[in-house]
Amino acid sequence: MKPQSWIRRNWLWAAGGAFLTIHLTTWLMQRAIKSSVRSEAAALKQKPAEEKLD
């Protein structure tokens, strides 16, 4: 009998690990983009207020 490859023996672990990695990566990217947009929106809100003082 031929020895099975690692991926054939552990395909479920590999698929689960890939799923979790992709899920975690997209969640972290979404968080980073959301905080970036919030800080940029806050900066734009402050800019017109500073222009009015001039």
N, C-alpha and C positions, 0 to 999 in steps of 0.2 A: 504494500500500500504506500502510495506517495505521501510524503509529509505535506500537510496543508500550509498554505501561506498565512502570514499574520493577519492580513486583511480578511481572509475567508473565515478565520476563527473569531475575529473580533470586529466584524462589520458593524454590529449594533453599537458598540462603544465608539467606533470611528464616526459613525453617522451622528450619534448623540453629541459627541465632542464638537464636530463641525457645526451642528445646529446651535449649540450653546455659544460657541465662539462667534458665529455670525450675529446671533441675537445680541450678545453683549457688546460687540463692536458697534452695531447700528444704534444701540441704546446710548452708548457713550458719545457717539458722533451727534446724535440728536440733542443730547444735553448740552454739548459744547456749542452747537449752532444756536440753540435756543438762548443760552446765556449771552452769546455774542450779539444776537439780534436785540436782546433786551438792553444791553449796555449801549449799543449804538442808538437805539430809540431814546434812551435817557439822555444821551449826549445831544441828540437833535432837539429834544425838548428844551434843554438848557440854552442852546445856541440862540434861538429867537429872543429869549428873555435877556440875554447879555446884549444883543443888538439894540433892544429898546432903551437900555440905559445910556447908550452913546448919544 
